[in-house]
């Protein structure tokens, strides 16, 4: 993936739509972020590496995330081999991709201009509108499992294409 220069003002914020981008999973599948548009919420985890605590948090609540009709993508700043080893050793059930150049990390606010890397978490609705964002590089706390599940429940509650009769009790 080519390096991308992005102004800080362009980093996705709450209430804005997350732009689509191409990514390749560590298994070699080429995908677009927009592949999920209109069908699933999205939890995009931009991690500073395979040791990032947010990855194990998400793995621990993965079934509950699925129950919230949400697709999880983790993008790690490391080599493909490191990501595969970590995914297999920890049995992460979600999609894993890597960003070796850091272009997506910079674009998504997980790497600052000095090269310091942190984690960023984006939760979007089915139409890619950002409802929750946390960037550790900006001083935000890493979200807890409860934070993530509460925001996903809120997103589903806000879902304009769903009617009260379709809500799960």
N, C-alpha and C positions, 0 to 999 in steps of 0.2 A: 504494500500500500504506500503510495507516495506521501511525502511530507506535505502538510497543509498548514498554511498560516491563517490563524483565525484571531480576530480582535476579541478582547474580553467581553465586549458588548454582545457578541454573537453567541456566547455560551447559552444553551437553553435554560430558561427560567420557568418557574411555575406559571401556568396560564398560557404558555406558548407551546407550539407543536414541535416535537422532536423530528428533525429532518431524517429522511431515509438515507441509509448508507449501505454499501455492500460490505459484507463480512464473510469470512471463510471459517467454518468450524475446524477444530483440530482434527476432525475426521475427514476433512476435505470437501464438505458440502458448501457450495456457494449460495448465499442467501442475501436477501434485501430486508432491511428492517421493516419496510412497508409490506412485506409478505403477510404480516399479522394484522395489518390495518383493517378495521371493520369486523374482525372476528375475535380478537383476544386482547386483553390488557397486556401491558408489557412491564416487566421488571428488568431494567438494564443495570447490571452491576459492572462498573468499570473499576477493576481492582489493580492495586499497585504491584501485585504479584500473587503467586500461588499460596502465600502464607497469610494473605489478608483475612482478618477475622470475619468479615462480612460473608465470605464464601461459605464458611461452615454454618453461620447463622441461617443463611438461605437454605442450605442443604437440610438443616434440621427441621425446617417448616415447609419443605417443598410440597408435600401433599396438601397442606392447607392453602398454599399459594395456588396450586392447581385447582383446588376447590373454588377459588375466587376467579376462575377463568382467566388465568394469567400465564403468559409464557415468560420464561426466564432465560436471559442471555448474559453470560459472564464474559467480559473482555479483559484479559490479563496482560500486563506489561511484563512479558518474559518470552522465552523461546517456546516454540511449539512443543519440543520434547519435554521441557519443564512442566508445561500445562498438562500434557497427556499423563505424565507420571503422577502429578498431583491429583488430577481427576480420577485416575484409576485407583490410586492408593486410598483416597478419601471417599471414593464411590459417589462423586457428585452426580446427581441425576439430571442436571440441567445442561443446556448447550454451553460449550466453552469455545472461545475464540481467542486469538492473541493479537496484540498490537505492538509488534517489536519495535517499530519506528517511533511510537508515541504520538502519532498524528491524531488518532481518535481521543487519546487521553487529553491532549491539549485542547482539542475542539470541545470536549465534553467537560472541561474544567477539573480534570483529575491530575493535571500536570501544569505547573506554573512556568513562567518564562525563564526561571533560573534552572529548570530541569527537576525540581523537587516533585515527587510523585506521591499522590495519596489515592483515596478511593472516592468514587462518586456513585450515587445510587439515584436512578430515575424511575419513578412509577408513573406510567401513563395509562390513559383509558384506551379503548379500542380504536380511537381516532388519532392517537399519538399526542394528545394534549397532556402536558406534564402537570400532574397533580402534586407530586412530592419530589423534592430534590434535596440531596445532602452531599456536600463536598467537603471531605476532611481537610483538603489543602486550603480551603477558605475558612477553616475553623469550626465547621459544622461537626456535631458528634456523629459517630457511626450509628445508624439506626438499629434499634433492637428488633427482635422478632415481633414483639407486640406492636411496635411502631409500624412495621411493614404490613402486618395483617390488618391493623386498624385502618391504615390508609387504603388498602385494597378493598376492604369492605365499604369504605366511604365512596371510593370510585364507583363501585358497582351500584351503590345506592343512588348515585347521581346519574347513572346511565339513562340518557333520555330516550333510548329506543326500547326500554323495558317498561312494562306496565306493572302496576301493583300486583295484579293477579299472577305475574310470573316470578315474583320475589320468593326466594326460598325462606321458609319459616324457621 
